[in-house]
């Protein structure tokens, strides 16, 4: 059974953007899954996706009207990670501030973590 635990900190700006994307993609009843996967020039990368199902080993949290799910496997690496959305003259995008990252790539989407060593990939 999934348990409640705050792993991710979702800002109001990020939640507003996520809600807009949910409407645009007809995923209003979905949860936001935040995950870690292998890849990227530093070895690990972040993933965010809409999902309809919650797994038995997921942590769940509700922030700003969005259900956020994180697998127990990824929770240690993502604990206290802040997801924000920044708008600028050049456009906008999500920013991820992970206090557990040992190093981040210049591209901003790849990182290293002591809890899960991974093989580095070339930047794309």
N, C-alpha and C positions, 0 to 999 in steps of 0.2 A: 504494500500500500504506500502511495506517495506521502511524503511528510512535508510539513510547512517549515521553511527556513529561508531567511533572506540571505541570498548569496550575491545577487546583482543589485546595484543601486541605479534605478532608472530615473533620470531627471524629467521634469515636466516637459521640457522642450523635446526630449527624445520620445516621451510617451505620446505627445501630440503628433509627431511624425509617424510613429508606429500605427496609431489609430487611423491616420489618413491613408496609410498604405494598406491597412486591413480593409477599409472601405473600398479603395481602388481595386484590390484583388479579390473582393467578395469573400473575405476571411474574418468577418466581424466576430464570429464565435470561436475563433481559433485562439490558441495560446502562443506566446512568443518563446521559442526555445533558443537559449544561448548556449553555445557549445565551443569546444576546443577540438581542433582536428590537426593532424600532421600536415606539414607543408609550409611553404613560404621560405624566404631566405634566412630566417632565424630558426626554422624547424617546426614551429607551431603557428596556427592561425585561428582567428575567431570565426565563428559562424552564427548567424541568426536566421531563423526560419519560422514560418507559421506552421503549427501542428494542431491537429484535431484530437490527438490522443496523448494521455499522460501515462508514462510507464510506471510500473510498481516501484522502481528504485529512483524515481525523480524527486527532487525537492521542488515544491511549488511556493509561489509567493504572489500576492496581488499588490500592484502599485499603480496608482492613477487609473484604475479601471482596467488594467491589463494583467492577465495571468501570465506569470513568467515561470518557465520550467527549466531546470538545470539537472543533468544527470549527477548522481552521487560521484561518479568517476571524475567529472569535470569540476565539481564544487570546490575542491581544495585549491585548484589553480585559479578559479574565478572568484573566490571569496573576496567580498568588498570591492569588486570591480565596478566602476562607475561608467555608465553609458549615457552620453549626452549627444545632442544634435546641435551643430554650429552652422549658422547661415552667414555667408559672406558675399561680396560682389562677384566672386568666381563660382558661386553655387553653394550648396550645402552638403553636409555629410555627417554621419555618426562618428563620434570620437569615443575611444575606449581607453580608460585609465585603469590599468591593472597593477595594484601594488605588489602582486606576486611575480611580476615579470622581472627576470634578471637583466634582460636586454631586449630592446625593440629594434626593428629594422627601420630604415629611413622611409620605407613605403607606408609605415604606420599600421599595417595589418598583420605583421608577423612578429613573433616574440619567442624568447627562451624562458623556460621555467625549470627550476630545480626538481620539482615534483614529477616531471615527465620529460626526460631527455628525448629529443627527436632529431632526425637527420635533416640538415639544412638543404634547401632546394634553391636553385637559381631564381633570382628576381625576374618577374615578368613585366 
